[in-house]
Amino acid sequence: MNGNTRRTSPKNSFGDTTIDDSSNTAYDKIKLKVEKNWNEHIRKSHQRNWTESKAHSSWQIFKIMAEFVDGFEALAKIGPCCCIFGSARVRPGNRYYELAVEIGKRLAEEGFGIISGGGPGIMEASNKGAQMGGGKSVGLNIELPFEQGSNSFVDKDQSLNFDYFFVRKVMFVKYSQAFIMMPGGFGTMDEFFEVLTLIQTGKMLQVPLILVGNEFWSGLLRWVKEVMMEKETNISPKDFELVKLANTAEEVAKHVLDFYKQHALQPNF
C-alpha cells in the first residue's frame, strides 16, 4: 500500500444525499430532517383521510335515513305478516325447503302475508308458499357475495332492496307478527338470537318465535336449558318459555293463531 494514500470512511446514502461516515453529526442532522418531513407528511395524510371519512359519514347518514323511510312506508301498507328465516343454500326437494313452502302457504291461508329475506333457499320456499296460499309475498333483499338475488316468488311490488343489514333487520322486527326459524346457518342464528333478545328485554312486543325442526334445534335448546339456564343461571325459566318448537306446518299455524286469540295485531314497536 502506498504510504501517502489516505484511507477514507466508506460512503453511505440516505435519500439523495451521500454522507461520509466520518461526519456523524451531519448524518444525524439530515436523518432527523428527513424523519421530521416524513412525520409531517404522515400527520397531514391522516388529517386529510379523517376529514374525508367525516364527509363520507355525513352523506351516509342520508342514505341510511332514506332506506328507513322507504322501508317504513312500504311495509306499513302491507298489513300483518309472518317472517320466515332459514338457509339460503337448500334447494327444491330438500325436506326443509318443502316444509317452508307448506308453512308459507298455511299462514297465507290464514290471512298473513309472508316476509322473507328475498333470496333463494328457505326464503324462496316461503315466498312460493305465500303465493300458493293467496297471500302477499314480500322480499327484503340484500346483496351478498355468494347467495343473494331476489327470488321469482316475491311479488313485484313487494320487493325492497337494502344496502345495510341493520336497516333490513329493523324492517323484519318492526312489521313481522311471528318469526318462524327454519334450519339455517350463522345468519339464521343471528336473526333468532336478535329477536329473542329484543323480546326478552322488552324492546319489542312479544310475538310467536317458533323453531321448526326438532332434529335441528334440539341440541341448541338442550344446551340453552342445561348450561345457560340451569348451570350458569344466565337466563330464567321464563326466558326459555319465549321459544316454541314445531315440526309441521299445522303446528306452526296453531302457535300463531293461539297467540293472536289473546293479543292484538300491531307493529312491534
C-alpha positions in Angstrom: 0.0 0.0 0.0 1.3 3.5 -0.8 2.1 5.3 2.4 0.8 8.5 1.0 -2.6 7.1 0.4 -5.1 8.3 3.0 -7.9 6.0 4.0 -11.4 7.4 3.9 -14.5 6.2 5.5 -16.9 4.2 3.4 -19.8 6.2 2.0 -23.5 5.6 2.8 -26.5 7.2 1.1 -29.7 8.4 2.7 -32.3 9.6 0.2 -30.5 11.6 -2.4 -27.7 12.6 0.0 -24.3 10.9 0.2 -22.7 11.1 3.6 -19.2 10.4 4.8 -19.3 8.2 7.9 -16.7 10.3 9.5 -19.2 13.1 9.7 -21.7 11.6 12.1 -23.1 15.0 13.1 -24.1 15.9 9.5 -25.6 12.4 9.0 -27.7 12.7 12.1 -28.9 16.2 11.1 -30.0 15.0 7.7 -31.6 11.9 9.2 -33.6 14.0 11.7 -34.7 16.4 8.9 -35.9 13.5 6.7 -37.8 11.9 9.6 -39.4 15.2 10.5 -40.5 15.7 6.9 -41.9 12.2 6.8 -43.7 12.5 10.1 -45.3 15.8 8.9 -46.4 14.0 5.7 -48.0 11.2 7.7 -49.7 13.7 10.0 -51.2 15.6 7.1 -52.3 12.4 5.4 -54.1 11.2 8.5 -55.8 14.5 8.9 -56.9 14.5 5.3 -58.2 11.0 5.4 -60.1 11.7 8.6 -61.7 14.7 7.1 -62.7 12.7 4.1 -64.1 10.0 6.4 -66.3 12.5 8.2 -67.6 13.9 5.0 -68.4 10.4 3.8 -70.2 9.6 7.1 -72.4 12.7 6.8 -73.6 11.6 3.4 -74.0 8.0 4.5 -76.5 9.2 7.2 -78.8 10.4 4.4 -78.7 7.1 2.6 -79.4 5.2 5.8 -82.4 7.6 6.5 -83.7 7.0 3.0 -83.6 3.2 3.5 -85.5 3.6 6.8 -88.2 5.9 5.2 -88.7 3.7 2.2 -88.9 0.6 4.3 -91.4 2.0 6.8 -93.6 3.4 4.1 -93.7 0.2 2.1 -94.2 -2.3 4.9 -96.8 -0.2 6.8 -99.1 -0.6 3.9 -98.9 -4.4 3.6 -100.6 -5.5 6.8 -99.9 -8.3 9.2 -97.1 -10.6 8.1 -95.1 -13.6 9.4 -91.4 -13.7 8.8 -89.7 -17.0 7.8 -85.9 -17.3 8.2 -83.7 -20.2 7.2 -80.8 -21.3 5.0 -80.3 -19.8 1.5 -78.5 -23.0 0.4 -81.2 -25.6 0.4 -82.9 -26.4 -2.9 -86.3 -27.7 -4.0 -86.7 -31.3 -2.9 -85.0 -30.7 0.4 -87.3 -31.6 3.2 -87.0 -28.2 4.9 -87.5 -26.4 1.6 -90.8 -28.3 1.1 -91.8 -27.7 4.7 -91.2 -24.0 4.3 -93.5 -24.0 1.3 -96.2 -25.7 3.3 -95.7 -23.2 6.2 -95.9 -20.2 3.9 -99.0 -21.5 2.2 -100.7 -22.4 5.5 -100.1 -19.0 7.1 -101.2 -17.2 3.9 -104.4 -19.1 4.0 -105.0 -17.7 7.5 -104.6 -14.1 6.1 -101.0 -13.4 6.9 -98.5 -12.1 4.4 -95.1 -13.7 4.3 -91.9 -11.8 4.7 -88.6 -13.4 3.7 -85.0 -12.2 3.0 -85.9 -12.3 -0.7 -83.2 -14.7 -1.7 -83.0 -18.4 -2.6 -83.4 -21.5 -0.4 -85.8 -21.2 2.5 -86.6 -17.7 1.6 -87.7 -18.7 -1.9 -89.7 -21.6 -0.5 -91.6 -19.4 1.9 -92.4 -16.8 -0.8 -93.6 -19.6 -3.0 -95.9 -20.9 -0.3 -97.3 -17.4 0.2 -98.2 -17.2 -3.5 -99.8 -20.6 -3.4 -101.9 -19.6 -0.4 -103.0 -16.4 -2.0 -101.1 -14.2 0.4 -98.8 -11.2 0.0 -95.2 -12.3 -0.7 -92.6 -9.8 0.5 -88.9 -9.9 0.0 -86.4 -7.7 1.9 -83.4 -8.3 -0.3 -79.7 -7.6 0.3 -76.7 -8.3 -2.0 -74.4 -11.0 -0.6 -71.2 -12.3 -2.3 -72.3 -15.9 -2.8 -76.0 -16.4 -2.5 -78.3 -13.4 -3.0 -80.5 -12.3 -5.8 -84.3 -11.8 -5.4 -86.3 -15.0 -6.0 -89.1 -15.2 -8.6 -91.8 -15.7 -6.0 -91.6 -12.3 -4.4 -94.5 -10.0 -5.5 -93.1 -7.5 -7.9 -94.5 -4.6 -5.9 -93.3 -6.1 -2.6 -89.6 -6.4 -3.2 -87.3 -4.0 -1.3 -83.6 -3.8 -1.6 -81.2 -2.8 1.2 -77.5 -1.9 1.4 -77.4 -2.1 5.2 -78.0 -5.2 7.2 -79.1 -3.3 10.3 -81.8 -1.3 8.5 -83.1 -4.5 6.9 -83.2 -6.1 10.4 -85.3 -3.3 11.8 -87.8 -3.9 9.0 -88.1 -7.6 9.8 -88.5 -6.9 13.5 -91.0 -4.0 13.3 -93.5 -5.5 11.0 -93.5 -9.3 11.5 -96.3 -10.7 13.6 -94.4 -14.0 14.1 -90.9 -15.3 13.4 -90.6 -18.8 12.1 -87.0 -20.1 12.2 -86.2 -22.9 9.8 -82.8 -24.7 9.9 -80.1 -22.4 8.7 -76.6 -21.1 9.2 -74.9 -18.2 11.0 -77.4 -15.7 9.6 -80.4 -17.6 10.9 -78.8 -17.9 14.3 -78.1 -14.2 14.3 -81.7 -13.4 13.5 -83.0 -15.9 16.0 -81.0 -14.6 19.0 -81.5 -10.9 18.0 -85.3 -11.3 18.0 -85.2 -13.4 21.2 -83.1 -10.7 22.9 -85.4 -7.9 21.9 -88.4 -9.8 23.2 -86.6 -10.8 26.4 -85.5 -7.2 27.1 -88.9 -5.7 26.3 -87.6 -3.7 23.4 -90.3 -5.1 21.2 -93.6 -6.7 21.9 -93.8 -10.4 22.5 -94.7 -12.3 19.3 -94.6 -16.0 18.4 -91.0 -17.2 18.0 -91.1 -20.7 16.5 -88.2 -23.0 15.8 -89.1 -25.6 13.1 -87.4 -29.0 13.1 -86.8 -30.8 16.4 -83.8 -32.7 15.0 -82.1 -29.5 14.0 -82.8 -27.3 17.1 -83.0 -29.8 19.9 -79.2 -29.8 20.6 -79.1 -26.0 20.9 -82.2 -25.9 23.1 -80.7 -28.5 25.3 -77.5 -26.5 25.8 -79.5 -23.3 26.5 -81.6 -25.1 29.1 -78.9 -27.2 30.8 -75.9 -24.8 30.6 -77.2 -21.3 30.1 -80.2 -21.5 32.3 -79.7 -24.3 34.9 -75.9 -24.4 35.3 -74.9 -20.8 34.8 -78.3 -19.2 35.6 -77.7 -16.6 32.8 -81.3 -16.7 31.8 -84.5 -17.5 33.7 -87.1 -20.3 33.0 -89.5 -17.5 31.9 -87.0 -16.6 29.2 -86.8 -20.1 27.9 -90.6 -20.2 27.5 -90.4 -17.4 24.9 -89.5 -20.0 22.3 -91.8 -22.6 20.8 -90.9 -25.8 18.9 -92.8 -27.2 15.9 -92.3 -29.9 13.3 -95.2 -29.4 10.9 -97.0 -26.5 9.1 -100.1 -27.2 11.2 -98.2 -26.8 14.5 -96.7 -23.5 13.3 -100.1 -22.2 12.3 -101.6 -23.3 15.7 -98.9 -21.5 17.7 -99.6 -18.3 15.7 -103.4 -18.5 15.8 -103.5 -19.3 19.5 -101.3 -16.4 20.3 -103.4 -13.9 18.4 -106.6 -15.1 20.0 -105.3 -13.2 23.1 -103.2 -10.4 21.5 -103.8 -7.6 19.0 -102.1 -7.4 15.7 -99.9 -4.3 15.6 -96.4 -3.2 14.7 -93.9 -4.4 17.3 -92.6 -1.1 18.4 
